[in-house]
Amino acid sequence: MNLPGSPPSHFALDDIRYVAKVIVGSVNPQSPFSDNEHDSQFDKLNQYLSGYPKGKIIGRDVMIATFQMGEHQMNMQKTTYHIGFKRKPEWIDKS
């Protein structure tokens, strides 16, 4: 519920003027993926969702890959989040 005089809290797709992609994870078995890289990717996602202007997740692509390494099977996942903004944030080129 909005108070009189306060801006509406809805986020319509028509309002989106800029879309950024944030990738979390990796499906490349040749490139080791550390916890620090994973944390860094989630920090970036959180910044996009909580910074000003605040972005909203408008889409998500999930890629799952299965690799056979000798007798072992390895599953890897990469998720690409599409973050919509009403305008391009000034800080986005700096991140």
VENQUI-V239770 format. One record per pair of residues at least 4 apart in sequence whose ideal C-beta (glycine too) atoms are under 6 Angstrom apart, sorted by sequence separation. I is the first residue (numbers start at 1). J is the second residue. D is the distance in Angstrom with one decimal. If there is no record, write none. Layout:
I_J_D, I_J_D
This chain:
2_6_4.9, 33_37_5.7, 46_50_5.8, 47_51_5.1, 68_73_5.8, 69_74_5.6, 49_55_5.7, 26_33_4.6, 48_55_4.7, 67_74_4.7, 66_75_5.3, 65_76_5.1, 64_77_5.1, 63_78_4.7, 24_41_4.6, 62_79_5.2, 61_80_4.4, 60_81_5.6, 22_44_5.7, 22_45_4.8, 59_82_3.7, 57_81_5.6, 58_82_5.3, 22_48_5.9, 58_84_4.1, 55_83_3.9, 56_84_5.4, 55_85_4.9, 53_85_5.6, 53_86_5.8, 48_83_4.7, 27_63_5.6, 53_89_5.8, 27_65_4.0, 29_67_4.9, 11_56_5.0, 27_76_4.6, 27_78_4.8, 25_77_5.0, 26_78_5.6, 25_78_4.1, 25_79_5.6, 24_79_5.0, 23_80_5.2, 21_80_5.5, 22_81_4.7, 21_82_5.9, 19_82_5.6, 20_83_4.8, 19_84_5.4, 18_85_4.5, 16_84_3.9, 17_87_5.5, 18_88_4.1, 15_86_5.1
